[in-house]
Amino acid sequence: MVISMKNIFGFNSSDENNLVMDGNCFVTRKVSESLGEHLEKASQNFTELEKKQYLPAGLGLLKTISLWLSIMIFVGILRADVSLSQAYENAPFLIISAPVLLLTFIVLKAFELFRRKNVNESPELAENISNTEELFALAKNELGVPEIYAEIDVLFTRYVIKNGDEKKKAFGLCSHYNQNYMMFVDNANLCISNMYERVDIPLSSLRSAVLSDKLRERASFSNWNKPEAYNSDTYKKYKITLNNQGSYFCSFYTVEICDSMGDFCLLIPSYDFEKFSQLTGVRAVEK
């Protein structure tokens, strides 16, 4: 593999206000400025509605603290191996506070569920979903996305330039960002599209794919895009793991791209490579 390859979905984060995709030279279509603004507005509306489902930060923290303190007190009483009356004599404040804390958690949790139910059943959400579906249909039309396409995840990377060298930059606690795209073949090009722009890569430029080292080069990302769970029967064979910080880990394929535009690559998670291979004809080779 060519060492100087750039990830098409890689970004130089040295200037956070001017992020440009490394594979921007492969972008062939973008939605109109007006449609792009409407899509952004719809996305913002969804974000605002999502916020309304949850408790304000202070109440959310109080809910979590109330639960953990009540658990710690109850566990402490059980481990003390004394009767409830004896525990009350020794630490009356703790005995009284435990049920109060637990009740606080229950009330706040019920309030959060009430907020979520109100949002999910609100006319505002239904209207926004309908509006977004219309916008998506317009975007697909402008970008030339056919009715039938494959939904395949790709891995984003980012880096900064320090002293002339590229230094990898994490996405919070994760090495990559996992994004779902619509992929299809058109005029001998692999087309990769979201609702804003479309990338076209000549199929003739796609070379082999190499699987990352299963132990040392597993990608980590915070979002799971599939309707089925990561540990369902469908994905069990890919040995995807989830840690207690909410990060998913899995192996991935590096697809080499040798083009007149330069040497690039695509990073495809192992669980989606079979679909990618069927679409493009690219096969995996041994490292």
Secondary structure, DSSP 8 states (H G I E B T S, - for coil): --TT-EETTEEETTSTTS--BTTGGGEEEE--HHHHHHHHHHHHHHHHHHHHHS--HHHHHHHHHHHHHHHHHHHHHHHHT--HHHHHHH-HHHHHHHHHHHHHHHHHHHHHHHHHHHHHT-HHHHHHHHHHHHHHHHHHHHHT--SS-EEEEEEEEEEEEETTEEEE--BTTBS-EEEEEEEEEETTEEEEE-SSEEEEEEGGGEEEEEE--TTT--EEES---SSS-TTSTTTGGGT-EE-TTS-EEE-EEEEEEEETTEEEEEEEEHHHHHHHHHHH---EE--
